[in-house]
Amino acid sequence: MSAPTPIRAKIKSQDTLERLLAPARRRGRKVVFTNGCFDLLHKGHVRYLEKARKLGDILVVALNSDDSVRRLKGPDRPLNRLEDRAEVMAALGFVDFVTWFGEDTPQAIIRKLRPDIFVKGGDYKIADLPEAPDVRAGGGRIRIIPFVAGQSTTGIIGRARKKD
C-alpha cells in the first residue's frame, strides 16, 4: 500500500482530528470550524472558505455524510459521494483538515473538537443555529460570513436540469 497523497492526508476521522488539534491548541493556534454538504463546490464556497481560513490558524471543514445530505436535501442528493466531496475539499490549499459527520447538525463534533471559531454562511442567523450553545459552551465564538449572491448549489442544479 502506498503512502497517501498530501490531499488525502488532510482527510481525518473525528478522533484522529481531536488528537491532532490538541498540541496545536497548546501552542496557541486558533481552530476555525465550518460544516456543510458542499455537494457541488462553486465560487461562493471557495470565497467563503477562504475568508473562514483568515479568521484563525487551522481550518477544519466537516462534511455531512451522504445519508445526512439525503435527509437534508432530498433523495436526489448528494450528487457526489462523501469520499469525492472530501477529496475535492481537501485539494483547496486553505483547508487544513476535512472530516465528516452523520447527524443532521454538527453539534456532536463541535462538542468533541471545541473550535475557537465556528463559521456559517450569510444565509444563517446566529439565533437560529442549534450549534450555537455547543460552540459557546466550548469557549468558541460564532462568525457569519456573507454569501456570494447568485451562488448556490441548488440554483446551479436547477439551471443544469432546465438545460436537459
Protein Blocks (a to p, Z undefined) as FASTA:
>chain_A
ZZddfklmmpccfklmmmmmmmmmmnopacdddddjklagcfklmmmmmmmmmmmmbdcd
ddddfklmmmmnojkbcfbdfklmmmmmmmpmklmbdcddfbfbfklmmmmnopabdcdd
fkbcfklmmklmmmmmnopacddddddehiafklmmmmmmmmZZ
